[in-house]
Amino acid sequence: MLAGCAGGGDAAKNYVGDWKLVGMEENGEATSADDIKLMEDMGLSVTMSVKEDKTFSMNVMGEEMSGPRSPSRGRAFPSLSPTAF
């Protein structure tokens, strides 16, 4: 889940920045921090960069994608947290 707080003003600004996968859940079962670390060590990371111009770029386990950012399209994002690369 990627979440930002809407405290008045432009809530989209809460998502601007660089993000990386810190947790995920499948079929109600959470992936451990050790498993996330192992995935990263194997080059299987998930990162996303959200720009102020409402575009994004995302790398999901080596597959790059980018485009315009839009509000929820009914798709779930993995748990991502802001990070400094």
C-alpha positions in Angstrom: 0.0 0.0 0.0 1.3 3.4 -0.9 -0.4 6.0 1.3 -0.1 9.8 1.8 -1.9 12.1 4.1 -4.2 14.8 2.7 -3.9 17.8 5.1 -5.5 20.4 2.8 -3.8 21.6 -0.3 -2.6 19.3 -3.0 -2.6 15.8 -1.5 -0.7 14.4 -4.5 2.5 16.1 -3.2 2.5 13.6 -0.4 3.5 10.9 -2.9 6.3 12.8 -4.6 9.7 11.2 -4.0 11.6 7.9 -4.2 10.0 4.8 -2.7 11.1 1.1 -2.2 9.3 -2.1 -1.2 9.5 -2.7 2.5 6.7 -5.3 2.8 4.1 -7.2 1.0 1.3 -9.6 1.6 -0.1 -12.4 -0.5 -3.2 -14.4 0.4 -3.2 -12.8 3.8 0.4 -13.8 4.6 3.0 -11.1 5.1 6.5 -11.4 3.7 9.2 -11.2 6.4 11.8 -8.4 6.4 14.4 -11.2 6.0 12.7 -12.4 2.8 12.5 -8.8 1.5 16.3 -8.4 2.2 17.0 -11.8 0.4 15.0 -10.6 -2.6 17.0 -7.3 -2.7 20.2 -9.3 -2.5 19.1 -11.3 -5.5 18.3 -8.1 -7.5 14.6 -8.6 -7.1 13.7 -5.2 -5.7 10.7 -2.9 -6.3 11.4 0.8 -6.5 9.2 3.8 -7.6 9.9 7.4 -8.2 7.0 9.8 -8.3 7.6 13.3 -9.8 5.9 16.6 -9.1 4.8 16.7 -12.8 2.6 13.7 -12.0 4.7 11.2 -13.8 6.3 8.1 -12.3 8.9 5.5 -13.0 8.8 2.1 -11.4 11.2 -0.9 -11.5 9.6 -4.2 -10.5 12.2 -6.9 -10.2 14.1 -5.6 -13.2 11.1 -4.6 -15.3 10.9 -0.8 -15.9 7.7 1.0 -16.4 6.7 4.7 -16.4 3.9 7.0 -17.3 1.5 9.6 -16.0 0.4 9.1 -12.4 -3.3 8.9 -11.8 -5.5 8.3 -8.8 -6.4 4.7 -7.9 -7.4 2.6 -10.8 -8.5 -0.2 -8.5 -4.9 -1.6 -8.4 -3.1 -2.3 -5.2 0.5 -1.2 -4.8 2.9 -3.1 -2.6 4.0 -1.5 0.7 6.4 1.2 -0.3 8.2 3.6 2.0 10.1 6.8 1.1 13.8 6.2 0.8 17.0 8.0 -0.2 18.8 6.2 -3.0 
